[in-house]
Amino acid sequence: MNADISGGILDPDGAMAELAAWQGRIDQLAADTQTMSDRLRELRVTTRDENGLVEVTIDSAGALTGLRLGPRIQQTDPDTVAQTIMRTIRQARDEAADRSREILTETLGTESPAARAIADRVGRQLRGAEPPADDPDGR
């Protein structure tokens, strides 16, 4: 029995080409993942409420990194200012979740199960379904 093994499983050249292609895909995935990580780390969102009372800046984890209060707060009830701050932080977190999803889609694509899982986790964290990592009690 004379089996033709060229182009088959036992073809060393074909196996090497397949391994090289696989390595190329792995290298590209690693580069895309690093790009995604860098872009998410650099993500900052600044949002202002519709009345110009407050402006908040959050980072990619949803942590407040900046707060500016407009001059109108002096004529505004403190409870209203507090509610406005909290509402504006939620709006910024929603925007950050949307922008995070865009970054994941641009860098890892929409077909990647890993990208979908990361996007879902980031979205839940930023939208308040999970407490931030530095606050396990959810306060």
C-alpha positions in Angstrom: 0.0 0.0 0.0 1.5 3.2 -1.2 -0.1 6.2 0.6 0.2 9.7 -0.7 1.1 11.8 2.3 1.9 15.1 0.5 -0.6 17.7 1.7 -1.9 15.4 4.3 -1.5 15.2 8.1 2.0 13.8 7.7 3.2 16.6 5.3 6.0 18.4 7.3 5.9 21.5 5.0 2.2 21.8 5.4 2.4 21.3 9.1 5.1 24.0 9.4 3.0 26.4 7.3 0.0 25.7 9.5 2.0 26.3 12.7 3.4 29.6 11.2 -0.1 30.8 10.4 -1.3 29.8 13.9 1.6 31.7 15.4 0.8 34.7 13.3 -2.8 34.7 14.6 -1.6 34.4 18.2 0.9 37.2 17.8 -1.9 39.4 16.3 -4.2 38.6 19.1 -1.5 39.5 21.7 -0.9 42.8 19.9 -4.6 43.6 19.7 -5.1 42.7 23.4 -2.2 45.0 24.4 -3.7 47.8 22.3 -7.1 47.3 23.9 -5.6 47.3 27.4 -3.7 50.5 26.7 -6.7 52.3 25.3 -8.9 51.2 28.2 -6.3 52.3 30.7 -6.2 55.7 29.1 -10.0 56.1 28.9 -11.3 59.2 30.7 -14.9 60.5 30.3 -15.9 64.0 31.3 -19.6 64.7 31.5 -21.5 67.9 32.5 -25.1 68.1 33.7 -27.6 69.8 31.6 -27.8 72.8 33.9 -24.1 73.4 34.2 -24.0 72.8 37.9 -21.4 70.0 37.9 -18.8 68.4 35.7 -17.3 65.0 36.5 -14.4 63.0 35.1 -14.1 59.3 35.6 -11.5 56.8 34.6 -12.0 53.4 32.9 -12.9 51.7 36.2 -15.6 54.3 36.8 -13.7 56.0 39.6 -14.2 59.7 40.0 -11.0 61.5 39.1 -12.3 65.1 38.7 -15.2 67.2 40.0 -15.9 70.8 39.0 -18.7 72.8 40.5 -20.2 75.7 38.6 -21.0 79.0 40.2 -24.7 78.3 40.2 -24.4 75.8 43.0 -24.4 78.7 45.4 -28.0 79.3 44.6 -29.0 75.6 44.5 -30.2 73.4 47.3 -27.4 71.2 48.6 -29.6 68.0 48.1 -30.1 69.0 44.5 -26.4 69.5 44.0 -25.7 66.1 45.6 -28.3 64.4 43.4 -27.0 66.2 40.3 -23.4 65.0 41.1 -24.6 61.4 41.5 -26.7 61.5 38.3 -23.8 63.0 36.3 -21.4 60.3 37.6 -23.9 57.6 36.4 -24.2 59.3 33.0 -20.4 59.4 32.7 -20.2 55.7 33.7 -22.8 54.8 31.0 -20.7 56.7 28.4 -17.5 55.0 29.6 -19.2 51.6 29.2 -20.3 52.5 25.7 -16.8 53.8 24.8 -15.2 50.7 26.4 -17.4 48.5 24.2 -16.3 50.5 21.1 -12.7 50.0 22.0 -13.2 46.3 22.5 -15.0 46.0 19.2 -12.3 48.0 17.3 -9.4 46.0 18.8 -10.7 42.5 19.2 -13.8 42.5 17.0 -17.3 41.4 17.6 -16.8 37.6 17.0 -14.4 37.1 19.9 -16.0 35.4 22.9 -13.3 36.9 25.0 -14.1 40.4 23.8 -17.8 39.9 24.4 -17.2 38.6 27.9 -14.9 41.5 28.7 -17.3 44.0 27.3 -20.2 42.5 29.4 -18.1 42.6 32.6 -16.9 46.2 32.0 -20.4 47.3 31.2 -21.8 45.7 34.4 -19.1 47.2 36.5 -19.5 50.7 35.0 -23.3 50.7 35.0 -23.3 49.7 38.7 -24.3 46.0 38.6 -21.0 45.2 40.3 -19.2 47.2 43.0 -15.9 48.6 41.9 -12.9 46.3 42.6 -11.6 48.7 45.3 -15.0 48.7 47.1 -16.2 45.1 47.6 -19.0 46.2 49.9 -20.6 48.3 47.1 -20.4 51.7 49.0 
